[in-house]
Amino acid sequence: MEASEFPELSERFDVYGVPKTVINDVGSMEGAIPENTFMEKILQTIN
């Protein structure tokens, strides 16, 4: 989503950098990260 077009969502999820990935309102990641780190974070969040 474009943060400037949805300021209420960008504020809700504390979007200050891109990319920002929010996982089910529980976890989040910001910035470019390696694929294996991305997958680890997703698995930690859903378990």
mmCIF file of the N, C-alpha and C atoms, coordinates in Angstrom:
data_MODEL
# 
_entry.id   MODEL 
# 
loop_
_atom_site.group_PDB 
_atom_site.id 
_atom_site.type_symbol 
_atom_site.label_atom_id 
_atom_site.label_alt_id 
_atom_site.label_comp_id 
_atom_site.label_asym_id 
_atom_site.label_entity_id 
_atom_site.label_seq_id 
_atom_site.pdbx_PDB_ins_code 
_atom_site.Cartn_x 
_atom_site.Cartn_y 
_atom_site.Cartn_z 
_atom_site.occupancy 
_atom_site.B_iso_or_equiv 
_atom_site.pdbx_formal_charge 
_atom_site.auth_seq_id 
_atom_site.auth_comp_id 
_atom_site.auth_asym_id 
_atom_site.auth_atom_id 
_atom_site.pdbx_PDB_model_num 
ATOM 1   N N  . MET A 1 1  ? 0.829  -1.166  0.000  1.00 0.00 ? 1  MET A N  1 
ATOM 2   C CA . MET A 1 1  ? 0.000  0.000   0.000  1.00 0.00 ? 1  MET A CA 1 
ATOM 3   C C  . MET A 1 1  ? 0.879  1.236   0.000  1.00 0.00 ? 1  MET A C  1 
ATOM 4   N N  . GLU A 1 2  ? 0.382  2.292   -0.479 1.00 0.00 ? 2  GLU A N  1 
ATOM 5   C CA . GLU A 1 2  ? 1.096  3.574   -0.482 1.00 0.00 ? 2  GLU A CA 1 
ATOM 6   C C  . GLU A 1 2  ? 0.773  4.296   0.823  1.00 0.00 ? 2  GLU A C  1 
ATOM 7   N N  . ALA A 1 3  ? 1.786  4.481   1.668  1.00 0.00 ? 3  ALA A N  1 
ATOM 8   C CA . ALA A 1 3  ? 1.571  5.062   2.998  1.00 0.00 ? 3  ALA A CA 1 
ATOM 9   C C  . ALA A 1 3  ? 0.941  6.449   2.936  1.00 0.00 ? 3  ALA A C  1 
ATOM 10  N N  . SER A 1 4  ? 1.314  7.243   1.948  1.00 0.00 ? 4  SER A N  1 
ATOM 11  C CA . SER A 1 4  ? 0.752  8.596   1.868  1.00 0.00 ? 4  SER A CA 1 
ATOM 12  C C  . SER A 1 4  ? -0.723 8.595   1.461  1.00 0.00 ? 4  SER A C  1 
ATOM 13  N N  . GLU A 1 5  ? -1.177 7.522   0.828  1.00 0.00 ? 5  GLU A N  1 
ATOM 14  C CA . GLU A 1 5  ? -2.586 7.419   0.449  1.00 0.00 ? 5  GLU A CA 1 
ATOM 15  C C  . GLU A 1 5  ? -3.449 6.853   1.576  1.00 0.00 ? 5  GLU A C  1 
ATOM 16  N N  . PHE A 1 6  ? -2.821 6.187   2.527  1.00 0.00 ? 6  PHE A N  1 
ATOM 17  C CA . PHE A 1 6  ? -3.526 5.585   3.655  1.00 0.00 ? 6  PHE A CA 1 
ATOM 18  C C  . PHE A 1 6  ? -2.831 5.969   4.960  1.00 0.00 ? 6  PHE A C  1 
ATOM 19  N N  . PRO A 1 7  ? -2.864 7.258   5.310  1.00 0.00 ? 7  PRO A N  1 
ATOM 20  C CA . PRO A 1 7  ? -2.118 7.711   6.494  1.00 0.00 ? 7  PRO A CA 1 
ATOM 21  C C  . PRO A 1 7  ? -2.561 7.048   7.799  1.00 0.00 ? 7  PRO A C  1 
ATOM 22  N N  . GLU A 1 8  ? -3.836 6.692   7.898  1.00 0.00 ? 8  GLU A N  1 
ATOM 23  C CA . GLU A 1 8  ? -4.298 6.051   9.128  1.00 0.00 ? 8  GLU A CA 1 
ATOM 24  C C  . GLU A 1 8  ? -3.667 4.677   9.307  1.00 0.00 ? 8  GLU A C  1 
ATOM 25  N N  . LEU A 1 9  ? -3.496 3.940   8.221  1.00 0.00 ? 9  LEU A N  1 
ATOM 26  C CA . LEU A 1 9  ? -2.848 2.630   8.315  1.00 0.00 ? 9  LEU A CA 1 
ATOM 27  C C  . LEU A 1 9  ? -1.349 2.760   8.552  1.00 0.00 ? 9  LEU A C  1 
ATOM 28  N N  . SER A 1 10 ? -0.724 3.712   7.889  1.00 0.00 ? 10 SER A N  1 
ATOM 29  C CA . SER A 1 10 ? 0.717  3.888   8.097  1.00 0.00 ? 10 SER A CA 1 
ATOM 30  C C  . SER A 1 10 ? 0.995  4.316   9.539  1.00 0.00 ? 10 SER A C  1 
ATOM 31  N N  . GLU A 1 11 ? 0.115  5.090   10.129 1.00 0.00 ? 11 GLU A N  1 
ATOM 32  C CA . GLU A 1 11 ? 0.285  5.462   11.535 1.00 0.00 ? 11 GLU A CA 1 
ATOM 33  C C  . GLU A 1 11 ? 0.026  4.270   12.445 1.00 0.00 ? 11 GLU A C  1 
ATOM 34  N N  . ARG A 1 12 ? -1.013 3.517   12.155 1.00 0.00 ? 12 ARG A N  1 
ATOM 35  C CA . ARG A 1 12 ? -1.367 2.347   12.972 1.00 0.00 ? 12 ARG A CA 1 
ATOM 36  C C  . ARG A 1 12 ? -0.226 1.344   13.038 1.00 0.00 ? 12 ARG A C  1 
ATOM 37  N N  . PHE A 1 13 ? 0.452  1.138   11.913 1.00 0.00 ? 13 PHE A N  1 
ATOM 38  C CA . PHE A 1 13 ? 1.517  0.144   11.848 1.00 0.00 ? 13 PHE A CA 1 
ATOM 39  C C  . PHE A 1 13 ? 2.914  0.755   11.934 1.00 0.00 ? 13 PHE A C  1 
ATOM 40  N N  . ASP A 1 14 ? 2.995  2.034   12.295 1.00 0.00 ? 14 ASP A N  1 
ATOM 41  C CA . ASP A 1 14 ? 4.282  2.716   12.470 1.00 0.00 ? 14 ASP A CA 1 
ATOM 42  C C  . ASP A 1 14 ? 5.197  2.559   11.260 1.00 0.00 ? 14 ASP A C  1 
ATOM 43  N N  . VAL A 1 15 ? 4.676  2.871   10.091 1.00 0.00 ? 15 VAL A N  1 
ATOM 44  C CA . VAL A 1 15 ? 5.448  2.763   8.855  1.00 0.00 ? 15 VAL A CA 1 
ATOM 45  C C  . VAL A 1 15 ? 6.341  3.995   8.716  1.00 0.00 ? 15 VAL A C  1 
ATOM 46  N N  . TYR A 1 16 ? 7.649  3.769   8.826  1.00 0.00 ? 16 TYR A N  1 
ATOM 47  C CA . TYR A 1 16 ? 8.628  4.840   8.670  1.00 0.00 ? 16 TYR A CA 1 
ATOM 48  C C  . TYR A 1 16 ? 9.605  4.540   7.555  1.00 0.00 ? 16 TYR A C  1 
ATOM 49  N N  . GLY A 1 17 ? 9.647  3.292   7.119  1.00 0.00 ? 17 GLY A N  1 
ATOM 50  C CA . GLY A 1 17 ? 10.544 2.905   6.041  1.00 0.00 ? 17 GLY A CA 1 
ATOM 51  C C  . GLY A 1 17 ? 9.880  1.886   5.159  1.00 0.00 ? 17 GLY A C  1 
ATOM 52  N N  . VAL A 1 18 ? 10.461 1.677   4.018  1.00 0.00 ? 18 VAL A N  1 
ATOM 53  C CA . VAL A 1 18 ? 9.922  0.693   3.089  1.00 0.00 ? 18 VAL A CA 1 
ATOM 54  C C  . VAL A 1 18 ? 11.025 -0.266  2.694  1.00 0.00 ? 18 VAL A C  1 
ATOM 55  N N  . PRO A 1 19 ? 10.732 -1.491  2.437  1.00 0.00 ? 19 PRO A N  1 
ATOM 56  C CA . PRO A 1 19 ? 9.414  -2.106  2.611  1.00 0.00 ? 19 PRO A CA 1 
ATOM 57  C C  . PRO A 1 19 ? 9.128  -2.409  4.082  1.00 0.00 ? 19 PRO A C  1 
ATOM 58  N N  . LYS A 1 20 ? 7.881  -2.413  4.431  1.00 0.00 ? 20 LYS A N  1 
ATOM 59  C CA . LYS A 1 20 ? 7.434  -2.819  5.769  1.00 0.00 ? 20 LYS A CA 1 
ATOM 60  C C  . LYS A 1 20 ? 6.415  -3.918  5.575  1.00 0.00 ? 20 LYS A C  1 
ATOM 61  N N  . THR A 1 21 ? 6.662  -5.059  6.202  1.00 0.00 ? 21 THR A N  1 
ATOM 62  C CA . THR A 1 21 ? 5.771  -6.204  6.110  1.00 0.00 ? 21 THR A CA 1 
ATOM 63  C C  . THR A 1 21 ? 5.126  -6.415  7.470  1.00 0.00 ? 21 THR A C  1 
ATOM 64  N N  . VAL A 1 22 ? 3.798  -6.452  7.498  1.00 0.00 ? 22 VAL A N  1 
ATOM 65  C CA . VAL A 1 22 ? 3.052  -6.698  8.732  1.00 0.00 ? 22 VAL A CA 1 
ATOM 66  C C  . VAL A 1 22 ? 2.399  -8.061  8.592  1.00 0.00 ? 22 VAL A C  1 
ATOM 67  N N  . ILE A 1 23 ? 2.588  -8.886  9.618  1.00 0.00 ? 23 ILE A N  1 
ATOM 68  C CA . ILE A 1 23 ? 2.074  -10.263 9.578  1.00 0.00 ? 23 ILE A CA 1 
ATOM 69  C C  . ILE A 1 23 ? 0.916  -10.381 10.567 1.00 0.00 ? 23 ILE A C  1 
ATOM 70  N N  . ASN A 1 24 ? -0.288 -10.454 10.039 1.00 0.00 ? 24 ASN A N  1 
ATOM 71  C CA . ASN A 1 24 ? -1.500 -10.678 10.844 1.00 0.00 ? 24 ASN A CA 1 
ATOM 72  C C  . ASN A 1 24 ? -1.603 -9.757  12.053 1.00 0.00 ? 24 ASN A C  1 
ATOM 73  N N  . ASP A 1 25 ? -1.188 -8.530  11.940 1.00 0.00 ? 25 ASP A N  1 
ATOM 74  C CA . ASP A 1 25 ? -1.240 -7.557  13.042 1.00 0.00 ? 25 ASP A CA 1 
ATOM 75  C C  . ASP A 1 25 ? -0.444 -8.003  14.263 1.00 0.00 ? 25 ASP A C  1 
ATOM 76  N N  . VAL A 1 26 ? 0.393  -9.022  14.132 1.00 0.00 ? 26 VAL A N  1 
ATOM 77  C CA . VAL A 1 26 ? 1.139  -9.559  15.267 1.00 0.00 ? 26 VAL A CA 1 
ATOM 78  C C  . VAL A 1 26 ? 2.620  -9.240  15.170 1.00 0.00 ? 26 VAL A C  1 
ATOM 79  N N  . GLY A 1 27 ? 3.192  -9.454  14.019 1.00 0.00 ? 27 GLY A N  1 
ATOM 80  C CA . GLY A 1 27 ? 4.613  -9.218  13.823 1.00 0.00 ? 27 GLY A CA 1 
ATOM 81  C C  . GLY A 1 27 ? 4.848  -8.316  12.633 1.00 0.00 ? 27 GLY A C  1 
ATOM 82  N N  . SER A 1 28 ? 6.061  -7.785  12.555 1.00 0.00 ? 28 SER A N  1 
ATOM 83  C CA . SER A 1 28 ? 6.389  -6.943  11.412 1.00 0.00 ? 28 SER A CA 1 
ATOM 84  C C  . SER A 1 28 ? 7.890  -6.954  11.169 1.00 0.00 ? 28 SER A C  1 
ATOM 85  N N  . MET A 1 29 ? 8.245  -6.586  9.942  1.00 0.00 ? 29 MET A N  1 
ATOM 86  C CA . MET A 1 29 ? 9.637  -6.476  9.524  1.00 0.00 ? 29 MET A CA 1 
ATOM 87  C C  . MET A 1 29 ? 9.762  -5.215  8.694  1.00 0.00 ? 29 MET A C  1 
ATOM 88  N N  . GLU A 1 30 ? 10.900 -4.549  8.816  1.00 0.00 ? 30 GLU A N  1 
ATOM 89  C CA . GLU A 1 30 ? 11.093 -3.335  8.050  1.00 0.00 ? 30 GLU A CA 1 
ATOM 90  C C  . GLU A 1 30 ? 12.427 -3.397  7.328  1.00 0.00 ? 30 GLU A C  1 
ATOM 91  N N  . GLY A 1 31 ? 12.408 -2.973  6.090  1.00 0.00 ? 31 GLY A N  1 
ATOM 92  C CA . GLY A 1 31 ? 13.620 -2.945  5.289  1.00 0.00 ? 31 GLY A CA 1 
ATOM 93  C C  . GLY A 1 31 ? 13.797 -4.220  4.480  1.00 0.00 ? 31 GLY A C  1 
ATOM 94  N N  . ALA A 1 32 ? 14.801 -4.197  3.642  1.00 0.00 ? 32 ALA A N  1 
ATOM 95  C CA . ALA A 1 32 ? 15.125 -5.365  2.828  1.00 0.00 ? 32 ALA A CA 1 
ATOM 96  C C  . ALA A 1 32 ? 15.903 -6.350  3.697  1.00 0.00 ? 32 ALA A C  1 
ATOM 97  N N  . ILE A 1 33 ? 15.394 -7.570  3.796  1.00 0.00 ? 33 ILE A N  1 
ATOM 98  C CA . ILE A 1 33 ? 16.051 -8.591  4.598  1.00 0.00 ? 33 ILE A CA 1 
ATOM 99  C C  . ILE A 1 33 ? 16.215 -9.843  3.765  1.00 0.00 ? 33 ILE A C  1 
ATOM 100 N N  . PRO A 1 34 ? 17.179 -10.687 4.127  1.00 0.00 ? 34 PRO A N  1 
ATOM 101 C CA . PRO A 1 34 ? 17.373 -11.928 3.375  1.00 0.00 ? 34 PRO A CA 1 
ATOM 102 C C  . PRO A 1 34 ? 16.143 -12.835 3.455  1.00 0.00 ? 34 PRO A C  1 
ATOM 103 N N  . GLU A 1 35 ? 15.950 -13.610 2.419  1.00 0.00 ? 35 GLU A N  1 
ATOM 104 C CA . GLU A 1 35 ? 14.777 -14.483 2.329  1.00 0.00 ? 35 GLU A CA 1 
ATOM 105 C C  . GLU A 1 35 ? 14.663 -15.427 3.513  1.00 0.00 ? 35 GLU A C  1 
ATOM 106 N N  . ASN A 1 36 ? 15.777 -16.021 3.948  1.00 0.00 ? 36 ASN A N  1 
ATOM 107 C CA . ASN A 1 36 ? 15.706 -16.976 5.062  1.00 0.00 ? 36 ASN A CA 1 
ATOM 108 C C  . ASN A 1 36 ? 15.291 -16.269 6.364  1.00 0.00 ? 36 ASN A C  1 
ATOM 109 N N  . THR A 1 37 ? 15.727 -15.055 6.587  1.00 0.00 ? 37 THR A N  1 
ATOM 110 C CA . THR A 1 37 ? 15.314 -14.272 7.761  1.00 0.00 ? 37 THR A CA 1 
ATOM 111 C C  . THR A 1 37 ? 13.831 -13.945 7.668  1.00 0.00 ? 37 THR A C  1 
ATOM 112 N N  . PHE A 1 38 ? 13.373 -13.585 6.489  1.00 0.00 ? 38 PHE A N  1 
ATOM 113 C CA . PHE A 1 38 ? 11.963 -13.293 6.242  1.00 0.00 ? 38 PHE A CA 1 
ATOM 114 C C  . PHE A 1 38 ? 11.102 -14.500 6.601  1.00 0.00 ? 38 PHE A C  1 
ATOM 115 N N  . MET A 1 39 ? 11.493 -15.666 6.117  1.00 0.00 ? 39 MET A N  1 
ATOM 116 C CA . MET A 1 39 ? 10.721 -16.884 6.385  1.00 0.00 ? 39 MET A CA 1 
ATOM 117 C C  . MET A 1 39 ? 10.758 -17.253 7.866  1.00 0.00 ? 39 MET A C  1 
ATOM 118 N N  . GLU A 1 40 ? 11.901 -17.099 8.521  1.00 0.00 ? 40 GLU A N  1 
ATOM 119 C CA . GLU A 1 40 ? 11.999 -17.389 9.948  1.00 0.00 ? 40 GLU A CA 1 
ATOM 120 C C  . GLU A 1 40 ? 11.046 -16.517 10.752 1.00 0.00 ? 40 GLU A C  1 
ATOM 121 N N  . LYS A 1 41 ? 10.989 -15.242 10.418 1.00 0.00 ? 41 LYS A N  1 
ATOM 122 C CA . LYS A 1 41 ? 10.111 -14.306 11.126 1.00 0.00 ? 41 LYS A CA 1 
ATOM 123 C C  . LYS A 1 41 ? 8.640  -14.675 10.926 1.00 0.00 ? 41 LYS A C  1 
ATOM 124 N N  . ILE A 1 42 ? 8.279  -15.045 9.712  1.00 0.00 ? 42 ILE A N  1 
ATOM 125 C CA . ILE A 1 42 ? 6.895  -15.476 9.451  1.00 0.00 ? 42 ILE A CA 1 
ATOM 126 C C  . ILE A 1 42 ? 6.561  -16.718 10.272 1.00 0.00 ? 42 ILE A C  1 
ATOM 127 N N  . LEU A 1 43 ? 7.435  -17.696 10.259 1.00 0.00 ? 43 LEU A N  1 
ATOM 128 C CA . LEU A 1 43 ? 7.183  -18.926 11.013 1.00 0.00 ? 43 LEU A CA 1 
ATOM 129 C C  . LEU A 1 43 ? 7.099  -18.661 12.513 1.00 0.00 ? 43 LEU A C  1 
ATOM 130 N N  . GLN A 1 44 ? 7.949  -17.805 13.038 1.00 0.00 ? 44 GLN A N  1 
ATOM 131 C CA . GLN A 1 44 ? 7.887  -17.449 14.460 1.00 0.00 ? 44 GLN A CA 1 
ATOM 132 C C  . GLN A 1 44 ? 6.562  -16.778 14.788 1.00 0.00 ? 44 GLN A C  1 
ATOM 133 N N  . THR A 1 45 ? 6.105  -15.924 13.900 1.00 0.00 ? 45 THR A N  1 
ATOM 134 C CA . THR A 1 45 ? 4.886  -15.168 14.155 1.00 0.00 ? 45 THR A CA 1 
ATOM 135 C C  . THR A 1 45 ? 3.642  -16.058 14.132 1.00 0.00 ? 45 THR A C  1 
ATOM 136 N N  . ILE A 1 46 ? 3.592  -17.005 13.216 1.00 0.00 ? 46 ILE A N  1 
ATOM 137 C CA . ILE A 1 46 ? 2.380  -17.824 13.126 1.00 0.00 ? 46 ILE A CA 1 
ATOM 138 C C  . ILE A 1 46 ? 2.361  -18.988 14.110 1.00 0.00 ? 46 ILE A C  1 
ATOM 139 N N  . ASN A 1 47 ? 3.491  -19.257 14.717 1.00 0.00 ? 47 ASN A N  1 
ATOM 140 C CA . ASN A 1 47 ? 3.529  -20.376 15.700 1.00 0.00 ? 47 ASN A CA 1 
ATOM 141 C C  . ASN A 1 47 ? 3.290  -19.914 17.073 1.00 0.00 ? 47 ASN A C  1 
# 
